[in-house]
């Protein structure tokens, strides 16, 4: 089972659900763990206002270069801290970040590949070199969280006013991921300072 999530340079960020690694054009109707979900929006709240130090979760593996960016995002963005706490709480998830995206249309700035093995969900975020990663990373992380939440993109795209729409090549866009990326980017760019003790 494989799921792809794409973040693009133009306004269509997207995620697509596919049935098998060998056939990326087919869309499946349930979440990676087999549950069907009708909800796109899910409020996950973590109190990050009193945190003095924030580290990347143990289940996030990142290249050295990207790790520095992620650490800065943690320090400057409360929304990104909440995203990372959600990832940290997903004990059955391994998230790998920092691989270079060298295939696909040039407008695709990032892509996340999902697979399952040994009962774990594996997500690999690939980023196009030379692009500012802050918004793309936050957008892709939200797509990972959508999978953790069991969001059924195909079903939601068929219904009106769900925040999910189908793009080209069986890809899906969610307003939730777009908002997350833009929010983290805004917080990152306008932070008055970093967390206490940093």
RAZIDA-V560872 format. One record per backbone hydrogen bond with DSSP energy under -1.0 kcal/mol. NH is the residue of the N-H (numbers start at 1). CO is the residue of the C=O. Records with the same first field share a line. If there is no record, write none. Layout:
# RAZIDA-V560872
NH = CO, CO
This chain:
# RAZIDA-V560872
2 = 18
4 = 16
5 = 112
6 = 14
7 = 110
9 = 107
13 = 11
14 = 6
15 = 172
16 = 4
18 = 2
23 = 20
26 = 23
31 = 35
34 = 31
60 = 57
61 = 95
63 = 97
67 = 63
68 = 64
69 = 65
70 = 66
71 = 67
72 = 68
73 = 69
74 = 70
75 = 71
76 = 72
77 = 73
81 = 77
82 = 78
83 = 79
84 = 80
85 = 81
86 = 82
87 = 83
88 = 84
89 = 85
90 = 87
91 = 89
93 = 90
94 = 121
95 = 59
96 = 123
97 = 61
98 = 125
99 = 125
101 = 127
108 = 105
109 = 7
110 = 7
111 = 126
112 = 5
113 = 124
114 = 3
115 = 122
117 = 120
120 = 117
121 = 92
122 = 115
123 = 94
124 = 113
125 = 96
126 = 111
127 = 99
128 = 109
131 = 128
137 = 133
138 = 134
139 = 135
140 = 136
141 = 137
142 = 138
143 = 139
144 = 140
145 = 141
146 = 142
147 = 143
148 = 144
149 = 145
151 = 146
153 = 151
156 = 152
157 = 153
159 = 156
165 = 173
167 = 171
171 = 168
172 = 15
173 = 165
175 = 163
178 = 174
179 = 175
180 = 176
181 = 177
182 = 178
183 = 179
184 = 180
185 = 181
186 = 182
187 = 183
188 = 184
189 = 185
190 = 186
198 = 195
